[in-house]
Amino acid sequence: MLGMMQSQINEEFFTQGFPLEDDPPVSKAQFCSNLKAQRPPNCPNLYPDSTPGVPTPGKSAYAFNQCGPNRLTMWLGDKFLSHIATNTYSGDFNAPAPGVSFLGACQSHDQCWAGGESKASCNLDFVNSMTSACNGLGSAGAIDSCRGYAGLYHFAVTSTDKSQEVYNSQLQKRECSIWAQDMRTNNCAN
């Protein structure tokens, strides 16, 4: 019975990352060597761009990209919305429906993807946030029009190849930031 209890205790310590009594101690050099070997692909150095919750010394804090990953996307999106919704489009890609802004939803979505969360849950929160913003509009027509924009934005982040590329890129940046922070925290940068 006592042996079985000791095995359970050892198992708990092992699953929580605590060394067992029988494990040989790991030297700092070996620890750092192991950590260096875990360097993520496409991780250029120990000072990558900051990601949410993982600041990098000497780098700016994580920056949101608003409602488009770059100026070209926003310009194309603006032209597309201007063309298909000439009567309802506000002319502002961050606030396509008059009287409502999607900027907060877009920034939360950026942070969710860059924070390493599930793409599906980030996208669901995104569309729910935009839809909630639409619900504050007065008329049924304005709400429906606004929800149409929410649907287009949701489609863009769920169904395009570019959205998957951006999501994968955010995950890689996050993995690199965490690894680099571990290297710096454990003084393995030398």
KEBAPA-574587 format. One record per atom (N, C-alpha, C): x, y, z. Coordinates in steps of 0.02 Angstrom, whole numbers, padded with zeros to 5 digits, always signed. Example, Ala and Ser with C-alpha at 12.3 -4.5 7.8 and 13.67 -1.06 7.14 Angstrom:
2
+00660-00284+00390+00615-00225+00390+00660-00165+00390+00642-00112+00354+00684-00053+00357+00645+00002+00394
This chain:
190
+00041-00060+00000+00000+00000+00000+00043+00063+00000+00094+00063+00043+00138+00121+00048+00175+00131-00019+00196+00076-00051+00230+00081-00115+00184+00110-00169+00120+00091-00167+00072+00117-00215+00062+00192-00205+00059+00214-00142+00051+00285-00127+00111+00324-00151+00172+00296-00141+00232+00330-00164+00232+00336-00240+00208+00285-00275+00203+00287-00348+00155+00342-00370+00098+00349-00335+00050+00401-00352+00080+00470-00341+00116+00478-00286+00148+00543-00271+00200+00558-00324+00241+00508-00342+00291+00518-00394+00258+00537-00460+00203+00504-00476+00166+00518-00538+00141+00590-00537+00114+00614-00481+00090+00683-00476+00147+00732-00486+00204+00719-00454+00261+00764-00461+00285+00764-00534+00286+00706-00565+00309+00701-00634+00264+00740-00681+00198+00732-00673+00151+00767-00719+00151+00842-00707+00172+00863-00649+00175+00935-00635+00244+00964-00651+00289+00922-00674+00355+00947-00694+00406+00947-00639+00391+00920-00581+00439+00917-00527+00485+00857-00539+00549+00864-00525+00594+00807-00535+00581+00754-00482+00590+00692-00502+00586+00637-00454+00653+00632-00418+00652+00600-00360+00713+00593-00321+00767+00558-00360+00749+00512-00404+00797+00472-00441+00827+00509-00500+00794+00564-00522+00819+00601-00580+00884+00636-00564+00933+00630-00609+00995+00666-00596+00984+00741-00606+01019+00782-00569+01011+00855-00578+01035+00875-00648+01003+00926-00675+01022+00952-00741+01064+01014-00730+01121+01016-00763+01164+01075-00757+01134+01133-00795+01154+01193-00778+01130+01252-00813+01149+01248-00887+01209+01225-00901+01231+01220-00970+01186+01171-01009+01170+01114-00978+01127+01065-01011+01057+01093-01020+01031+01127-00968+00965+01157-00972+00962+01206-01030+01012+01251-01034+01013+01301-01087+01022+01268-01156+01062+01216-01159+01071+01180-01222+01005+01149-01245+00968+01120-01198+00903+01091-01214+00854+01145-01237+00855+01202-01202+00810+01257-01220+00828+01285-01289+00893+01293-01303+00914+01317-01369+00893+01270-01425+00894+01205-01410+00874+01155-01460+00800+01159-01476+00761+01191-01433+00689+01198-01443+00671+01262-01481+00721+01295-01508+00709+01358-01545+00658+01344-01601+00603+01383-01602+00553+01374-01655+00581+01393-01723+00555+01361-01775+00577+01381-01842+00556+01454-01855+00594+01487-01895+00580+01557-01913+00581+01603-01852+00620+01587-01803+00628+01630-01744+00697+01662-01750+00700+01725-01773+00763+01755-01794+00813+01768-01738+00789+01786-01679+00835+01805-01626+00800+01805-01558+00835+01828-01508+00807+01828-01440+00765+01890-01426+00757+01933-01476+00718+01994-01467+00667+02003-01523+00620+01955-01529+00568+01961-01581+00517+02014-01560+00472+02030-01605+00419+02077-01589+00378+02051-01530+00352+02098-01491+00310+02080-01433+00244+02049-01457+00217+02005-01416+00151+01978-01428+00110+01990-01364+00044+01983-01366+00004+01996-01306+00028+01956-01246+00044+01991-01192+00066+01958-01131+00139+01938-01130+00174+01948-01185+00245+01929-01189+00284+01989-01218+00299+02038-01175+00336+02095-01200+00409+02077-01213+00440+02113-01259+00510+02102-01275+00547+02167-01260+00601+02162-01219+00639+02223-01203+00664+02257-01267+00657+02322-01269+00680+02361-01326+00633+02360-01385+00577+02326-01379+00528+02324-01433+00464+02358-01411+00427+02383-01458+00362+02413-01443+00315+02360-01418+00265+02382-01380+00212+02337-01357+00175+02310-01418+00139+02255-01408+00100+02225-01462+00055+02278-01493+00052+02281-01559+00011+02330-01594-00045+02295-01632-00105+02321-01624-00163+02296-01661-00159+02318-01733-00190+02279-01779-00190+02301-01849-00258+02328-01869-00301+02343-01821-00368+02369-01833-00409+02317-01870-00448+02336-01920-00492+02288-01954-00463+02266-02021-00399+02260-02025-00366+02235-02085-00293+02226-02071-00262+02172-02099-00193+02159-02083-00143+02209-02112-00164+02248-02162-00119+02298-02190-00159+02349-02231-00124+02402-02251-00158+02456-02288-00190+02432-02353-00155+02386-02388-00182+02362-02452-00248+02325-02440-00250+02282-02390-00312+02246-02375-00368+02294-02358-00352+02344-02317-00403+02393-02298-00427+02432-02359-00381+02451-02403-00399+02488-02464-00443+02445-02508-00423+02381-02519-00464+02336-02561-00532+02324-02528-00532+02313-02463-00595+02302-02427-00640+02362-02433-00611+02422-02427-00649+02483-02432-00680+02489-02502-00640+02474-02553-00666+02478-02622-00722+02426-02633-00712+02366-02606-00762+02313-02613-00828+02333-02579-00823+02357-02516-00883+02377-02480-00917+02437-02514-00877+02483-02539-00906+02541-02574-00945+02518-02636-00920+02467-02668-00952+02442-02730-01015+02402-02716-01014+02357-02666-01072+02313-02656-01125+02344-02611-01107+02392-02571-01155+02420-02524-01155+02497-02528-01166+02522-02587-01161+02594-02599-01210+02635-02556-01267+02607-02539-01317+02645-02500-01306+02642-02425-01269+02592-02400-01264+02585-02327-01192+02591-02300-01142+02585-02342-01073+02586-02318-01053+02656-02296-01026+02662-02236-01008+02727-02207-00946+02757-02238-00905+02717-02270-00842+02741-02297-00784+02731-02250-00797+02701-02192-00745+02688-02142-00741+02612-02132-00686+02582-02152-00678+02509-02148-00682+02484-02076-00661+02525-02027-00665+02505-01956-00736+02513-01928-00777+02552-01961-00846+02564-01940-00890+02566-02002-00901+02508-02033-00935+02507-02098-01008+02528-02097-01042+02516-02042-01113+02535-02037-01117+02601-01999-01155+02649-02024-01162+02712-01988-01187+02702-01917-01152+02733-01870-01174+02729-01800-01145+02672-01760-01102+02631-01789-01073+02575-01753-01000+02565-01775-00958+02546-01728-00888+02532-01744-00872+02459-01730-00834+02429-01775-00809+02361-01765-00737+02362-01739-00709+02421-01728-00638+02427-01709-00622+02387-01646-00663+02392-01594-00650+02354-01533-00653+02279-01545-00701+02257-01585-00706+02185-01602-00645+02163-01641-00622+02205-01687-00562+02188-01727-00500+02185-01683-00493+02232-01637-00435+02231-01593-00436+02171-01547-00494+02154-01520-00499+02094-01478-00482+02031-01518-00505+02030-01580-00491+01973-01624-00416+01968-01638-00384+02024-01652-00311+02025-01663-00276+01996-01602-00295+02020-01543-00263+01999-01481-00276+01925-01468-00335+01901-01485-00352+01831-01475-00308+01786-01518-00302+01802-01582-00260+01763-01627-00187+01767-01606-00162+01827-01592-00093+01837-01573-00077+01807-01504-00129+01798-01464-00120+01768-01398-00120+01692-01399-00126+01663-01458-00122+01590-01465-00186+01553-01450-00241+01588-01449-00306+01556-01437-00329+01517-01499-00379+01476-01490-00408+01438-01545-00437+01485-01597-00422+01471-01661-00448+01513-01715-00524+01514-01714-00554+01456-01705-00627+01451-01706-00659+01491-01650-00632+01487-01590-00662+01525-01534-00651+01599-01542-00592+01619-01568-00580+01690-01581-00629+01717-01633-00640+01678-01686-00685+01699-01739-00757+01703-01715-00777+01657-01673-00845+01659-01645-00854+01720-01600-00805+01733-01557-00809+01793-01515-00812+01856-01558-00774+01856-01613-00772+01913-01659-00841+01928-01688-00873+01877-01717-00938+01888-01748-00991+01906-01695-00986+01875-01636-01033+01892-01582-01025+01964-01559-00963+01987-01555-00950+02056-01534-00977+02106-01586-00965+02092-01649-00991+02136-01702-01067+02137-01703-01097+02078-01696-01170+02073-01697-01200+02111-01638-01167+02105-01580-01191+02142-01521-01188+02217-01533-01134+02239-01565-01128+02311-01581-01184+02333-01627-01204+02289-01674-01258+02305-01721-01325+02311-01685-01334+02271-01632-01399+02269-01598-01418+02336-01566-01369+02381-01558-01383+02446-01528-01411+02496-01577-01414+02479-01641-01441+02525-01691-01517+02526-01685-01547+02580-01707-01618+02590-01698-01664+02547-01740-01658+02551-01805-01708+02518-01848-01686+02447-01867-01735+02407-01885-01722+02338-01906-01679+02338-01969-01691+02385-02014-01652+02389-02075-01579+02404-02062-01566+02450-02016-01497+02468-01998-01463+02409-01964-01499+02373-01921-01471+02314-01887-01455+02260-01939-01500+02247-01984-01488+02196-02036-01428+02214-02080-01424+02277-02100-01368+02300-02141-01302+02291-02103-01302+02311-02041-01243+02305-01999-01223+02232-01990-01271+02189-01978-01257+02118-01971-01230+02088-02036-01250+02117-02092-01222+02096-02157-01147+02110-02160-01127+02169-02135-01055+02184-02132-01020+02136-02084-01051+02123-02027-01021+02076-01979-01011+02008-02012-01059+01987-02051-01053+01923-02087-00996+01923-02137-00987+01979-02172-00932+01984-02220-00864+01982-02184-00859+02018-02129-00796+02019-02092-00782+01949-02063-00834+01917-02038-00826+01850-02011-00805+01801-02066-00835+01807-02124-00816+01765-02181-00742+01775-02197-00719+01837-02196-00649+01852-02213-00600+01818-02166-00618+01810-02102-00571+01779-02054-00581+01704-02047-00635+01677-02075-00647+01606-02068-00636+01567-02132-00644+01598-02188-00649+01560-02251-00598+01577-02304-00550+01619-02290-00501+01636-02341-00433+01606-02324-00396+01592-02377-00328+01566-02367-00284+01617-02331-00294+01680-02347-00255+01733-02314-00266+01733-02239-00328+01722-02217-00341+01722-02145-00303+01666-02111-00299+01607-02143-00262+01552-02113-00188+01567-02111-00162+01600-02163-00091+01620-02163-00077+01669-02106-00121+01718-02097-00111+01767-02044-00115+01733-01975-00163+01689-01966-00170+01654-01902-00107+01612-01888-00084+01574-01937-00023+01533-01928+00037+01577-01912+00042+01634-01945+00097+01680-01933+00095+01706-01861+00035+01721-01837+00027+01745-01768+00049+01691-01718+00030+01630-01731+00051+01574-01687+00127+01566-01686+00158+01572-01744+00231+01567-01748+00265+01624-01710+00239+01684-01718+00267+01742-01681+00260+01732-01606+00203+01706-01585+00192+01694-01513+00241+01641-01487+00247+01587-01523+00293+01533-01503+00365+01560-01497+00385+01601-01544+00451+01632-01543+00459+01678-01483+00408+01719-01470+00411+01766-01413+00418+01729-01347+00381+01675-01339+00383+01636-01277+00451+01603-01269+00476+01573-01323+00542+01541-01321+00597+01592-01303+00595+01649-01337+00646+01701-01325+00642+01727-01253+00581+01735-01228+00573+01757-01158+00602+01704-01111+00590+01640-01124+00619+01587-01083+00695+01589-01085+00723+01600-01143+00796+01604-01150+00823+01662-01109+00791+01720-01113+00814+01779-01076+00804+01770-01001+00747+01744-00981+00730+01736-00910+00779+01688-00877+00799+01635-00912+00843+01585-00884+00917+01599-00898+00931+01660-00921+01000+01681-00936+01036+01632-00981+01001+01609-01032+01030+01563-01080+01052+01598-01144+01049+01664-01144+01064+01702-01204+01139+01706-01217+01179+01690-01168+01252+01697-01176+01282+01644-01218
